[in-house]
Amino acid sequence: MSPTYPRASYGQSLPKWLAFGMPVAMLIYPLFLLIPALNWEAGLNREYGLMENLTAVFLLSAFVIYLRTFPLRIGKYHGCWLLVLALGAFVFLGEEISWGQHFFGFDTPDDWKSINRQRETNIHNLSGTVEFIFTKVIRGALSTGCIVGGLIIPWICTRLKPTFVSDNMKSFHLQFWLWPSLSSAFVGILANTVGIPAKIANHYDAVLPTYLGLQVGELKEAFLALFILLYAVTQYYTARQLKPAQ
């Protein structure tokens, strides 16, 4: 009789309402705002819109879940990875809310206003190299990771069905816990494709509806944040199943 192995991270089943229901609702929501009677965000600063706040909620939730998973870590390398992920979610969250400025309304120092493109208390809007690293390099790497790590590699693993656990079930290879769940692929695809209509429109000098045209960047960030949250849930599920054995 062959042994029953724990489920690797790429094969974890995530809550359908979070992995599929939430992103569909996020896609539909902007369409309601095209109806004047339903557009409660009209005249509202975009930093206080629903997508911006959802992004913050996703990142805060991911940060908490990464820390909650740390005591269940699968070896020292997994523990280090969880701390890196928690730090990344925390920085992303801090930058997204301008380190509390959006909620507490404190003023940006004059020196910072002169170098910040949006005159906010954050780093990713600093003109020059810093902004390029945050908006192009880091966001580009995360977007690529959503496809490569969230779709391609998990899909290959589900077909090959490799064994990433030792015979004594005491040692787990890095690939056992590293990859996102294939269930998060839908969100990863949306994060990489939601901006395509705007790019096509810009190419042909066309004009999209105001909300979709101006807020597509916020929607993309919300999908990226949701992907990070799904990865956090995946890490928790993967580590939790091993707790009785540990």
C-alpha positions as CSV (number, residue, x, y, z in Angstrom):
1,M,0.0,0.0,0.0
2,S,1.5,3.3,-1.1
3,P,1.9,6.0,1.6
4,T,-0.4,9.0,1.6
5,Y,1.6,12.2,1.3
6,P,0.5,15.6,2.5
7,R,-0.8,18.0,-0.2
8,A,1.9,20.3,-1.6
9,S,1.2,24.0,-1.8
10,Y,0.4,24.1,-5.5
11,G,-2.3,21.5,-5.0
12,Q,-4.0,23.3,-2.0
13,S,-7.7,24.0,-2.6
14,L,-8.5,27.6,-1.7
15,P,-11.9,29.1,-0.7
16,K,-13.9,29.6,-3.9
17,W,-15.5,32.8,-2.7
18,L,-12.0,34.3,-2.3
19,A,-10.2,32.9,-5.3
20,F,-13.1,33.2,-7.8
21,G,-16.1,35.1,-6.3
22,M,-14.1,38.1,-5.1
23,P,-12.2,38.8,-8.4
24,V,-15.4,38.5,-10.4
25,A,-17.1,41.0,-8.1
26,M,-14.1,43.3,-8.4
27,L,-14.5,43.2,-12.2
28,I,-18.2,43.9,-12.1
29,Y,-18.1,46.7,-9.5
30,P,-16.7,49.4,-11.8
31,L,-19.6,48.8,-14.2
32,F,-22.0,49.9,-11.5
33,L,-20.1,53.1,-11.1
34,L,-20.9,54.0,-14.7
35,I,-24.5,54.5,-13.6
36,P,-24.7,58.0,-12.1
37,A,-27.3,57.0,-9.5
38,L,-25.0,54.2,-8.2
39,N,-21.7,56.0,-8.4
40,W,-21.1,56.8,-4.7
41,E,-17.5,57.4,-5.5
42,A,-18.2,60.4,-7.7
43,G,-16.2,63.4,-6.4
44,L,-14.4,61.1,-4.0
45,N,-10.6,61.1,-3.9
46,R,-9.5,57.9,-5.6
47,E,-7.3,57.1,-2.5
48,Y,-10.6,56.5,-0.6
49,G,-12.3,54.4,-3.3
50,L,-13.4,50.8,-2.7
51,M,-10.5,49.2,-4.7
52,E,-7.9,51.2,-2.8
53,N,-9.3,50.1,0.5
54,L,-9.7,46.5,-0.6
55,T,-6.1,46.5,-1.5
56,A,-5.2,47.6,2.0
57,V,-7.5,44.9,3.5
58,F,-6.0,42.2,1.4
59,L,-2.4,43.2,2.3
60,L,-3.2,43.5,6.0
61,S,-4.9,40.1,6.0
62,A,-1.9,38.6,4.2
63,F,0.6,40.1,6.7
64,V,-1.4,38.6,9.6
65,I,-1.6,35.2,8.0
66,Y,2.1,35.1,7.2
67,L,2.9,35.8,10.9
68,R,0.2,33.3,11.9
69,T,1.9,30.6,9.7
70,F,5.4,31.3,11.1
71,P,5.0,29.1,14.2
72,L,3.9,26.2,11.8
73,R,6.9,26.7,9.5
74,I,8.3,23.7,7.6
75,G,11.9,24.1,8.5
76,K,14.2,27.2,8.8
77,Y,14.1,28.1,5.1
78,H,10.4,28.2,5.1
79,G,10.4,30.3,8.2
80,C,12.8,32.8,6.6
81,W,10.6,32.9,3.5
82,L,7.5,33.6,5.6
83,L,9.3,36.5,7.2
84,V,10.3,37.9,3.8
85,L,6.7,37.6,2.6
86,A,5.4,39.3,5.8
87,L,7.8,42.2,5.4
88,G,6.9,42.5,1.7
89,A,3.2,42.6,2.5
90,F,3.8,45.2,5.3
91,V,5.8,47.5,3.0
92,F,3.2,47.2,0.2
93,L,0.5,48.0,2.7
94,G,2.4,51.0,4.1
95,E,3.1,52.4,0.7
96,E,-0.5,51.8,-0.4
97,I,-1.9,53.9,2.5
98,S,1.0,56.3,2.5
99,W,2.0,55.0,5.9
100,G,-1.3,56.1,7.5
101,Q,-1.7,59.5,5.8
102,H,-4.8,58.4,3.9
103,F,-6.6,57.6,7.2
104,F,-5.1,60.1,9.7
105,G,-4.8,63.0,7.2
106,F,-1.4,64.3,8.4
107,D,0.4,66.7,6.1
108,T,3.3,65.8,3.9
109,P,6.6,67.6,4.9
110,D,7.5,70.3,2.5
111,D,10.8,68.7,1.6
112,W,9.1,65.5,0.8
113,K,6.4,67.3,-1.3
114,S,9.1,68.6,-3.6
115,I,10.4,65.2,-4.6
116,N,7.2,63.2,-4.4
117,R,5.1,63.1,-7.6
118,Q,1.8,63.0,-5.8
119,R,3.0,65.0,-2.8
120,E,2.3,62.1,-0.5
121,T,4.2,60.4,2.4
122,N,5.4,57.3,0.5
123,I,8.4,56.1,-1.4
124,H,7.0,54.6,-4.6
125,N,6.0,58.0,-6.0
126,L,9.4,59.5,-5.6
127,S,10.6,60.8,-8.9
128,G,13.4,59.0,-10.7
129,T,15.1,55.7,-10.0
130,V,13.1,54.9,-6.9
131,E,9.7,55.2,-8.6
132,F,11.0,53.1,-11.5
133,I,12.1,50.3,-9.1
134,F,8.8,50.3,-7.3
135,T,6.4,50.8,-10.3
136,K,8.3,48.9,-13.0
137,V,10.8,46.4,-11.5
138,I,9.0,45.2,-8.4
139,R,5.5,45.4,-9.8
140,G,6.7,43.8,-13.0
141,A,8.4,41.0,-11.1
142,L,5.2,40.4,-9.1
143,S,3.1,40.3,-12.2
144,T,5.4,37.8,-13.8
145,G,5.4,35.7,-10.7
146,C,1.6,35.5,-10.8
147,I,1.8,33.8,-14.2
148,V,5.0,31.7,-13.8
149,G,4.6,30.8,-10.2
150,G,0.9,30.9,-10.0
151,L,-0.1,29.2,-13.2
152,I,2.7,27.6,-15.3
153,I,4.7,25.8,-12.6
154,P,1.7,24.6,-10.5
155,W,0.0,23.4,-13.7
156,I,3.2,21.4,-14.6
157,C,3.4,20.0,-11.1
158,T,-0.2,18.8,-11.1
159,R,0.5,16.9,-14.3
160,L,3.8,15.4,-13.2
161,K,2.7,14.8,-9.6
162,P,6.3,14.9,-8.2
163,T,7.0,13.8,-4.6
164,F,8.6,16.6,-2.6
165,V,8.7,14.7,0.8
166,S,11.2,12.2,2.0
167,D,10.3,8.6,2.7
168,N,10.2,9.1,6.4
169,M,7.9,12.2,6.0
170,K,10.2,14.2,8.2
171,S,11.9,16.4,5.6
172,F,10.1,18.5,2.9
173,H,11.8,19.9,-0.2
174,L,11.6,23.5,-1.0
175,Q,9.3,22.8,-3.9
176,F,6.8,21.3,-1.6
177,W,5.8,24.6,0.0
178,L,7.2,27.2,-2.4
179,W,4.6,27.4,-5.2
180,P,1.3,29.2,-5.1
181,S,-1.9,27.1,-5.4
182,L,-3.2,26.6,-8.9
183,S,-6.5,27.9,-7.5
184,S,-4.9,31.4,-7.5
185,A,-4.2,31.3,-11.2
186,F,-7.4,33.1,-12.1
187,V,-6.5,36.1,-10.0
188,G,-3.0,36.1,-11.4
189,I,-4.3,36.1,-15.0
190,L,-6.6,39.0,-14.2
191,A,-3.8,41.0,-12.6
192,N,-1.8,40.7,-15.9
193,T,-4.7,41.3,-18.3
194,V,-6.9,43.9,-16.7
195,G,-4.8,46.7,-18.1
196,I,-4.9,45.5,-21.7
197,P,-8.1,47.4,-22.8
198,A,-6.6,50.7,-21.6
199,K,-3.3,50.0,-23.5
200,I,-5.2,49.2,-26.7
201,A,-7.3,52.3,-26.2
202,N,-4.2,54.4,-25.7
203,H,-2.7,53.0,-28.8
204,Y,-5.6,54.0,-31.0
205,D,-6.2,57.3,-29.1
206,A,-9.6,56.0,-27.9
207,V,-11.2,57.0,-24.7
208,L,-12.5,54.5,-22.1
209,P,-15.3,55.2,-19.6
210,T,-13.9,57.5,-17.0
211,Y,-13.7,55.0,-14.1
212,L,-12.2,52.2,-16.1
213,G,-9.8,54.5,-17.9
214,L,-8.4,56.2,-14.8
215,Q,-8.7,53.5,-12.2
216,V,-7.4,50.5,-14.0
217,G,-4.1,50.8,-12.2
218,E,-5.9,50.6,-8.9
219,L,-7.8,47.5,-10.0
220,K,-4.5,45.9,-11.1
221,E,-2.9,46.6,-7.7
222,A,-6.0,45.2,-6.0
223,F,-5.6,41.9,-8.0
224,L,-1.9,41.7,-7.1
225,A,-2.8,42.2,-3.4
226,L,-5.5,39.5,-3.6
227,F,-2.9,37.2,-5.2
228,I,-0.6,37.9,-2.2
229,L,-3.4,37.1,0.2
230,L,-4.2,33.8,-1.7
231,Y,-0.5,32.9,-1.4
232,A,-0.6,33.6,2.3
233,V,-3.7,31.3,2.7
234,T,-1.9,28.7,0.7
235,Q,1.1,28.8,3.0
236,Y,-1.1,28.5,6.0
237,Y,-3.0,25.6,4.7
238,T,0.2,23.8,3.6
239,A,1.9,24.2,7.0
240,R,-1.2,23.6,9.1
241,Q,-1.7,20.1,7.7
242,L,1.7,19.0,9.0
243,K,1.2,20.3,12.5
244,P,0.0,17.0,14.0
245,A,3.0,15.2,12.6
246,Q,5.4,17.9,13.9
